[in-house]
């Protein structure tokens, strides 16, 4: 028997806001350290994903109820101050 109901996809993960800043930097690891020292931000446990080239391709830090997603720039993709994930 097939269910004809359309499954709803959760477009905003639990605990995230509708708009999440996303920063592409030369070194997300250094940006995490800076954010921790300057803003008392906390890295979300197990959020770091490193690719086979050793680049950080995903990490998340939080400050209060806000999340910021981070990833390393690559040679073919320059650093940018921020994106907004809508």
C-alpha positions as a Markdown table, in Angstrom:
| # | Residue | x | y | z |
|---|---|---|---|---|
| 1 | Unk | 0.0 | 0.0 | 0.0 |
| 2 | Unk | 1.4 | 3.4 | -1.0 |
| 3 | Unk | 1.0 | 6.5 | 1.1 |
| 4 | Unk | 0.0 | 9.5 | -1.1 |
| 5 | Unk | 0.7 | 12.1 | 1.6 |
| 6 | Unk | 3.6 | 14.3 | 0.8 |
| 7 | Unk | 6.3 | 14.1 | 3.5 |
| 8 | Unk | 7.3 | 17.4 | 4.8 |
| 9 | Unk | 11.0 | 18.2 | 4.8 |
| 10 | Unk | 12.3 | 20.1 | 7.8 |
| 11 | Unk | 13.9 | 23.1 | 6.2 |
| 12 | Unk | 15.2 | 24.6 | 9.5 |
| 13 | Unk | 17.1 | 22.2 | 11.8 |
| 14 | Unk | 16.1 | 22.0 | 15.4 |
| 15 | Unk | 17.4 | 24.9 | 17.5 |
| 16 | Unk | 18.3 | 27.0 | 14.4 |
| 17 | Unk | 16.7 | 30.2 | 13.4 |
| 18 | Unk | 15.2 | 30.8 | 10.0 |
| 19 | Unk | 18.3 | 32.7 | 8.9 |
| 20 | Unk | 21.7 | 31.4 | 9.8 |
| 21 | Unk | 25.0 | 33.2 | 9.0 |
| 22 | Unk | 27.6 | 31.1 | 7.1 |
| 23 | Unk | 31.2 | 32.3 | 7.0 |
| 24 | Unk | 33.8 | 31.1 | 4.4 |
| 25 | Unk | 37.3 | 31.9 | 5.8 |
| 26 | Unk | 40.9 | 31.0 | 5.1 |
| 27 | Unk | 40.9 | 29.0 | 8.4 |
| 28 | Unk | 37.7 | 28.0 | 10.1 |
| 29 | Unk | 39.7 | 26.4 | 12.9 |
| 30 | Unk | 41.4 | 29.8 | 13.6 |
| 31 | Unk | 38.0 | 31.5 | 13.3 |
| 32 | Unk | 36.6 | 29.1 | 15.9 |
| 33 | Unk | 39.4 | 29.9 | 18.3 |
| 34 | Unk | 38.9 | 33.7 | 17.7 |
| 35 | Unk | 35.2 | 33.4 | 18.2 |
| 36 | Unk | 35.7 | 31.5 | 21.5 |
| 37 | Unk | 38.1 | 34.1 | 22.8 |
| 38 | Unk | 36.4 | 37.2 | 21.6 |
| 39 | Unk | 32.8 | 36.3 | 21.9 |
| 40 | Unk | 32.8 | 33.4 | 24.3 |
| 41 | Unk | 31.2 | 31.3 | 21.5 |
| 42 | Unk | 31.0 | 27.6 | 21.8 |
| 43 | Unk | 31.8 | 25.0 | 19.1 |
| 44 | Unk | 28.9 | 22.6 | 18.6 |
| 45 | Unk | 30.3 | 19.1 | 19.5 |
| 46 | Unk | 30.8 | 16.8 | 16.5 |
| 47 | Unk | 30.0 | 19.6 | 14.0 |
| 48 | Unk | 33.4 | 19.6 | 12.3 |
| 49 | Unk | 33.6 | 17.8 | 9.0 |
| 50 | Unk | 37.1 | 17.6 | 7.4 |
| 51 | Unk | 37.4 | 16.5 | 3.8 |
| 52 | Unk | 40.2 | 14.3 | 2.3 |
| 53 | Unk | 42.3 | 17.4 | 1.6 |
| 54 | Unk | 42.3 | 18.4 | 5.3 |
| 55 | Unk | 39.9 | 21.3 | 4.7 |
| 56 | Unk | 37.2 | 22.0 | 7.2 |
| 57 | Unk | 34.0 | 21.8 | 5.1 |
| 58 | Unk | 31.5 | 22.3 | 8.0 |
| 59 | Unk | 31.6 | 23.4 | 11.6 |
| 60 | Unk | 29.1 | 25.3 | 13.8 |
| 61 | Unk | 29.6 | 27.7 | 16.7 |
| 62 | Unk | 27.0 | 29.1 | 18.9 |
| 63 | Unk | 26.6 | 32.3 | 21.0 |
| 64 | Unk | 23.5 | 32.5 | 23.0 |
| 65 | Unk | 20.6 | 31.2 | 20.8 |
| 66 | Unk | 22.5 | 32.0 | 17.6 |
| 67 | Unk | 24.4 | 29.6 | 15.4 |
| 68 | Unk | 27.1 | 30.4 | 12.8 |
| 69 | Unk | 28.1 | 27.9 | 10.2 |
| 70 | Unk | 31.8 | 27.9 | 9.1 |
| 71 | Unk | 33.8 | 26.4 | 6.3 |
| 72 | Unk | 37.3 | 26.8 | 4.8 |
| 73 | Unk | 37.8 | 28.7 | 1.6 |
| 74 | Unk | 39.5 | 26.9 | -1.3 |
| 75 | Unk | 41.7 | 28.1 | -4.1 |
| 76 | Unk | 38.8 | 28.2 | -6.5 |
| 77 | Unk | 36.4 | 29.8 | -3.9 |
| 78 | Unk | 37.7 | 32.9 | -2.3 |
| 79 | Unk | 36.9 | 33.8 | 1.4 |
| 80 | Unk | 33.8 | 35.8 | 1.9 |
| 81 | Unk | 32.6 | 37.7 | 4.9 |
| 82 | Unk | 29.3 | 35.8 | 5.2 |
| 83 | Unk | 26.5 | 34.1 | 3.5 |
| 84 | Unk | 23.0 | 33.7 | 4.8 |
| 85 | Unk | 21.4 | 30.3 | 4.9 |
| 86 | Unk | 17.7 | 30.8 | 4.4 |
